[in-house]
């Protein structure tokens, strides 16, 4: 995509958790939302290989990166207008012993510059909305889940440091399952990454409303769990924006940002 205002190539990224693998019934609403945002690269969480392929075909995206077998709600994939290579999946093995993909990384080639993309889906923390409450102490279950997130994120960062050198552009995006008050959020900022949101509170991309029929009735309103982080090899052309118009498509809203190469 070429940004007319800046007259140089840009990369528009859309990430979206499609809820429990995505379904054919929800596919039309998902397609409409993605199409109107005109992304160059789509990062999907909780999307089966079949849904990823169906979306790519419907949207006429030539490059599909999907897991070889379905991981169910843990599946992550990428659809791109540009060629991608060097794809690898990052797995975590929790105490249960079942390895699950927590992220995938791939290199998107825009001819004049390359971007290392990390599509992330960290473990969920139960009742995460309570962690920011004044005086609230996480219970034992939450502490274990937060420790799992910390382990997963450390593994992802180690992988990316090995996969990308200091000269390459990097975007880390997806469903992080932590709020801006989390120390994991601060960890990413302290590692040199920037949040593509310019809002003080970040955009909302989770449980848009308790009236959403896909969400249990007592769910909280407007939690921030989805993010786009980027390094200093990129400039932010347009900050993160939330598209929750496909109200019945998922319990998350789509998150869209646009980047240019920082010469």
HELIX and SHEET records of a PDB file:
HELIX    1   1 UNK A   24  UNK A   37  1                                  14    
HELIX    2   2 UNK A   49  UNK A   59  1                                  11    
HELIX    3   3 UNK A   72  UNK A   74  5                                   3    
HELIX    4   4 UNK A  128  UNK A  130  5                                   3    
HELIX    5   5 UNK A  140  UNK A  163  1                                  24    
HELIX    6   6 UNK A  183  UNK A  190  1                                   8    
SHEET    1   A 5 UNK A   2  UNK A   3  0                                        
SHEET    2   A 5 UNK A   8  UNK A  21 -1                                        
SHEET    3   A 5 UNK A  41  UNK A  47  1                                        
SHEET    4   A 5 UNK A  76  UNK A  80 -1                                        
SHEET    5   A 5 UNK A  63  UNK A  65 -1                                        
SHEET    1   B 4 UNK A   2  UNK A   3  0                                        
SHEET    2   B 4 UNK A   8  UNK A  21 -1                                        
SHEET    3   B 4 UNK A 254  UNK A 261 -1                                        
SHEET    4   B 4 UNK A 234  UNK A 243 -1                                        
SHEET    1   C 6 UNK A  84  UNK A  93  0                                        
SHEET    2   C 6 UNK A  99  UNK A 109 -1                                        
SHEET    3   C 6 UNK A 114  UNK A 121 -1                                        
SHEET    4   C 6 UNK A 169  UNK A 175  1                                        
SHEET    5   C 6 UNK A 226  UNK A 230 -1                                        
SHEET    6   C 6 UNK A 194  UNK A 195 -1                                        
END                                                                             
